[in-house]
Amino acid sequence: MSLFSRQPSSTDSQDQLWNLLGDHNTFMLVTKSSPRDSTPVRARPMSGYPRRDEQRIWFLAHKDGVKDDEIAMNPQVCVTLSDPGKQHFVSISGKALVKHDLARKRDLWSVAAQAWFPDGPEDTNIVLLCVDVEKGEFWDGNPNPIIVAFKMARAVSEGKDVDLGENEKVTFERDPTGTRTSLSFSSRH
């Protein structure tokens, strides 16, 4: 039994996924740990900058951190979002790259970035982590606890599955040159 209904896919699913990401700026970045680490994966909270037009999520990171080393060893990453208060949940899979681009650092710069990197975007100890979004899944529910309680009570009384929102899988595809060409959707029932 799923608490979120799997609706027939539509082109609105891509918009919904990016809208859910756009409402937030703190994500969990999950990388595969180094072979010498006994933990197979690592997750850490990071400020992210979703860019819908590029179908990427950008992060500013310290060069001396282990994230860039882990990405160099295995670029496949996961970016997650969990906001139980709004009933927004997103999981993104993609390939990450470590980049050095001063213009992009300046474009992403914010007061929050300044708090983490006091020497500004010109600091050579800052790297960019760029996640090319390949697949995503989202769960978008109703944040009103009264409505949720009503739907749950109704489902129990009627002996039916409870429907607390939408669940959608989205796959992003690229042509051989690396350009995004199409978007496909799938639903599980």
N, C-alpha and C positions, 0 to 999 in steps of 0.2 A: 504494500500500500504506500503510495506517495502522497505527501501532503500538498504537493504542487501539481496542478494538472499539466499535462503535456499537450499544448495546443498545436493545431496544424500550423506549420511554419509559414511565414510570410516575409516579405521584404522589410516589414517593420521590425523584425527581430534584430537586425543589425543596428538600427537606430536605438532600439530599446537597450541593447547591450552597452552601446557607447554612452547613452544617457545615464545609465546606472553608474558607469565608471566616472562620468563627469561630475557627479554629485559629491565625489570624495577625492581626497588627495593622499590618504595614507593606505598603503597596500602591503601585503606580505609578499616578499620576493623569495621564491624557493629555488635553491640551486642544489646540484649534486655536490657533495663534499669531496674533498681530496681523497685519493686512495689510502693515505696514511691516517685518515680520520675514521674512527669506528662508527660514526653516525652517517648513514647513507645519504641523507638529504638535510639541508639546513634552511630554515625559514627565518626571515627577519623583517620587522616593519620598516618601510621606507616611504618617503614622500615621492609620489609618482606624478608624471605629467602625461596624461593620455592625449594623444593627437589623432583624432578621428580621421582627418584628411590623409594622414600617412599610414594609418592602421598600425600605429606603434604606441608603446608606452616608454617614456624616457625617465631615467633616474640620474641624479647627481650622486657620486660616491667618492669616498677617499681612495686614492690610488694605492695606499698601503694596506687596504682591507683585503680580506680573503675572497670577496665576491668576484672580483675580476679574475683572480687565479682559478676559481672554480668554473667560471664561464669559459675561460680559455681551455680548460680540460674537457668540459662538456657544456656546449652552448644551449642545450635544451633546458628551459626553465618553466616555472609556473608562477603566475601572479594571481593572488587571491584578494578578494574583498569580502568582508563580512560586516554588515550593519544590521544587527537584530532589531534595533529600534525602528528602522524603516522597512524591515523585512527585505533588504537587498543583499543578495549573495551572488558573487561572480567568481568564476575560475577561468583563467586564460592560460593557454599553453603556447609557447613560441620559442624562437631562437633568439638568444641575446648576443649582442656584440659590444665590445668595449671600444669607445670612440674618443677621439680628442678633437674637439671642434669648439673653438672659442666663441664663434658667433652663436652657436646653439646654446652654449652655457649662458651667454648673455640673454638669449631669448627666453630661457627657462628661469632666469634668476628671479628671486622673490625675497621678501623679508625673512621668511622661514629658512631659505637657503643661506642667507647672510648669518643667521644664528648658528648654523652648522659649519659654515665656511667663512670665518670672519675676514679672510684676506681677499674676498670677492671672487668673481668669476675668472679673473686672470690667474688665480692660484694654480700652479702646475701640478699640485697634488690632488686636483679634482679630475675625475674621469667621468665620462658619460656612459651609462649602460642603456642600450637601446634594445627593446624587446619587440621583434617583429611578430605581431599577433597571427597565429596560425589557426587556433581553435579556441572556442569559448563556450561556456555554458553559464546560464544565469537562472536565478530563481528570484522572482519579483512578487512579493505578497502584499497583503493589506496590513498596514502598521497599526490599525485600530484594534485594540485588544477586545473591545466589546463585540465587534464584528467577527473576530477570530473565534471568540468563545461561543457566539451564536452558531457559527458554521460548524464548529466541532460538536456542539450539543445536538444540532440538527442531524449531522451525519450519524452520530451514535443512535439517536432515536429512530432514524430511518434505516439503519443498518447499511449505510452506504459509505464509500470513501469520502473523506473530507477534501475539499478543494480550497486551499489557502492562497492560491496565486498561480502564476505561470512559470513553467520550466521549459527552457529552449536550449538546443545545442546549435552552434553556429560554426561553420568551417570557412576559413578564408583561403583562397587559392591564388597562386602566382603562375604566370607563364614562365617559360625557361629563362627569360631575361631578368626575372625577379620582380616584374611589375604585377600589381594586383589586377586580376582579370575578372574574377567572378566570385560569387558568394553562394554557398549552398547551405541548406538548412536540413536538420533532421529532428524528428521527434520520436521519443520512445512511448509506447503505449502499454 
